[in-house]
Amino acid sequence: MLFSFFAEFTFWEEFKCRFNFIAVDYLIYTYEVIENINESYPLPYLFSAIILLALLVVFFAYKTSAFNITFSSHASFKTRVKYFATTLCVVLLFSSFIKNNDAEWSENRYENELSKSGIYSFFAAFRNNELNYDHFYLTQKTEKSAAILKPLIISPREKSMGNKENIISRKVVSDSAESTPNIIFICIESFSANFMGTFGNTENITPYLDELVKESILFTNLYATGTRTVRGMEAITLSVPPSPGRSIVKRVDNGGLFNIGSVFAQKGYKNTFYYGGDGYFDNMNAFFGGNGFDIVDRGRGYLVGDNIQKKRINIEDDEVQFENAWGVCDEDIYNKVLKQADQNHKSGTPFFDFVMTTSNHRPYTYPDNKIDIPSGAGRHGAVKYTDFAIQQFIEKAKTKPWFENTVFVIMADHCASSAGRWELEVSKYLIPALVYNLRDHAPEKVAKLCSQIDFFPTLFGYLNWSYESQFFGKDISRFSTAHERAFIGNYRKLGLLKKNNLVVLSDKKDANYYDVKDGILTKTQLDPTAVNEAISYYQYNDYLYKNGLLKK
């Protein structure tokens, strides 16, 4: 009891909520989590304090004769059955009828979380880590959702494939000559837009990126769909709105899905996923391996899933200068990318690399003497090291023969923190995204409201690619400002942001509608059109997944 009580404080510090899906997931990946906790907190002192308090409780119980009274009881069998039956009834009552979200009485998210019991929240999350959309959320006829979505997703310059089962299946057509440069996509761990001076930060912790945006296409109004890495991966690779409950990355039967790698494969690219830790964590190897990617990771564990058909390359010990609980430092993973890029260039094969970084994660440690902030000093140091490592990577890449024909794409998986007063804190989903070294495209700032799911369809548009698509995401350059929207969510709450309004679908089969101004949400009267549109996106995505229609 004491351990779980104090564990809640550290969990709240990190995630600003009671135990939830994350706590359940972290029990599965014990190596990374235990090492992370060990490197982040003074465990000897914490455990000593817990043991001391436990001894004090035992001493108090002993002095009050609690043990003697309990263990010397001579209650009859009938009396014991009565107490047992009462206890059992209470357990069955709570487990069957008392839902964790019954504690959510307020519009203030913090108040709702504080009203819950941590242990009860943990077991509730353990039992309900996947949510059936039709059971928990507002629904409408699938045909209605399809009719609403078709003009919102398929632009006038795209051709519907006439697939009645999947109405968003279409042919994206370009009239211009295609280009097929190498693509290196860097997905930065927990990188909020407000870390950058470009977005108003005054700490000067991203000096290189702030200079790089001057030579890049910068998306200034792009939102992450979720609050964890697997949410970002789901949105980026599959180009779908966030799924309620568990991310598709972590679900069973998630191989053979149509994804951005499918489009690259259509163009003859070699697809590789890079991760500085063990890709067994969060089911990443199984997901990427089962969807057409080779795997490069630290490889302490093993591949899981029969659907993994691609090869795996290990990051060897002699390639590592620094490593913490989450994996090798960013410089090390970038050096591995450079080495593999050299080999791909020699073979003459265009390559798409999906690089997932780890250094910008608690315990915020990195190699010494790289930047002017000591390792482990906090998030601001990790952000500055992240910026430094990207600079080193691109400067080294400039010396390579493949540089001139390589586009560098940089985007965050999610923000550093998404918790706040409101059920979805809009301002804490804004992330940076940029495209560097794209030929025949001048640097610009793209201010259209969009989501992670739109990023690669828009990049494919810059490359003038024609391809078959099943994406919910779209090339935002092909749509007017009236079609701008972004998706944000947090496992249970599913949001659709349009202009200055936010629809939030909850797992109580209801919806809230907010005006959004300067990051402040004001609840207002529901707009039926906006609610129906939100239902269409989320319900239709769930329909396609459950019926195997997201498959290639």
Secondary structure, 3 states (H helix, E strand, C coil): CHHHHHHHHHHHHHHCCCCCHHHHHHHHCHHHHHHHHHHHCCHHHHHHHHHHHHHHHHHHHHHCCHHHHHHCCCCCHHHHHHHHHHHHHHHHHHHHHCCHHHHCCCCCHHHHHHCCCHHHHHHHHHHCCECCHHHHCCCCCHHHHHHHHHHHHCCCCEEECCCCCCCCCEEECCCCCCCCCEEEEEEECCCCHHHCHHHCCCCCCCHHHHHHHHHEEEEEEEECCCCCHHHHHHHHHHCCCCCCECCHHHCCCCCCECCHHHHHHHCCCEEEEEECCCCCHHHHHHHHHCCCCEEEECCCCCCCCCCCCCCEEECCHHHCCCEECCEECHHHHHHHHHHHHHHHHHHCCCEEEEEECCCCCCCCCCCCCCCCCCCCCCHHHHHHHHHHHHHHHHHHHCCCCCHHHEEEEEEECCCCCCCCCCCCCHHHHEEEEEEECCCCCCCEEECCCEEHHHHHHHHHHHCCCCEEECCCCCCHHHCCHHHCCEEEECCCCEEEEECCEEEEEECCCEEEEEEEECCEEEEECCCHHHHHHHHHHHHHHHHHHHCCCCEC
